[in-house]
Amino acid sequence: QDELAKEYKRLLRYGGFLGLWLYIIAGSLRAFVSILFAVVLQYSSVTSYSDVKYWHEFKGTFNSAVGTTFVLLTVVSVINMTLMTRTFIIRSKLGDVIKKFIG
C-alpha cells in the first residue's frame, strides 16, 4: 500500500504535470523576452528605418519560433495525457478518461 502511494505521488509529480510545467516555463520565457524587447526598443536610439525594419523582422522571427515551440509543447502534452490515462492508477479511479476529455 505504501509503495502504491509513493508511485502515485511520483507519477503525478513528474509525469502528470509535465505538460503544464513546460507551458509555464515557455510562456514565462516568451513574456520575459517580449518585455525585454519592448524595453530595449523604447529606451534605445533605434531611429533609422533600416534598424526599425531589422528589429521588426527579428520580432516576427521570434514570434514564429515561439509559435512552433507551443505547437510542439501541445503535442508533448497530448502524448503525456495519453500515457497518464493508460496507467492503472488513473483508470481504476476515473475509468475511461479519454472519453471524458473528448466529450
N, C-alpha and C positions, 0 to 999 in steps of 0.2 A: 504494500500500500504506500509506504514511504517512497519507494523507488518510482512508482507511478506518479506521485505528486511532484517529485523532482523533475521527471521527464516532461510533465505538463508545463511546469514553470519554465523550463529551459526552452521548450518548443515555442511557447508564446513569446518569451523574451527575445529570442534570437531569430526565430522564423516568422512568427505571426505578424510582427510589426516591421519587418524588413522593408517592405514597400513604403510604408508610412515614413519610416526614418529616412529613406532615400529621397522621398518627395520633400521632406522638411529641410534636409541638407541642401538639396539642389535649389529649392525655392529661396532659401536664405542666401545662398551664394549669388543667385541671379539678382535678388533685390540689392545686395551689397554692391555688386558690380554696377548695376544701373544707377544707384545713388552716387557712387564714386564717380562714374562717368559724367553725370549731370553736374556735380560739384566742380569737377575739374574744368568742364567746359564753361561753367558760369564764371569761375574766377581766373581763367587763363586768358591769354592775349590772342586767342584764335579769332582773327577778324578777316583774313583773306578768304576769298571764295574757294580756292583750292584746299585750304586747311579745313574749312567747314565741310566741303564735299567729302574729303577723306574721312573725317570723323563720323559723318553721317553714314557712309558706306561701312565703316567699321562697326557702328552700332547695328546696322542691318545684318551684317555677318554674324555678330554676336547673338542677336535675337534668333537668327536661323539655326545656329548651333544649339542654343538653349531649347528651341522647339524640338529639334531632333533628339536631344537628351531626354526631354519629357516623354516623347513617344517611346523611346527605349525603356524608360522607367515604368511606363504603363504596361508594356509587355512583361517586364520583370514582375510587376505586381500581380498580373493575371496568372503568371506561372506560379508565383508564390501562393496565391489564393488556391489554385488547383492542388498544389502539393499539400497545403494545410488541410483542405477539406477531405483529402483521402486518408488522413490519419485516423486511427481507431478512436482516439480520444475525442475528436471533433464529431465523428459520425455517431458515436454512442450517445453523446449529449444532444446533438442538434439534428440528427437524421441526415437526409439528403440536402446538404447545404446549397449545392449548385442550383437546384430548383428554386430555393428561397431567394437567391441573389438574382436570378434571371426573371423570376416572377411567375 
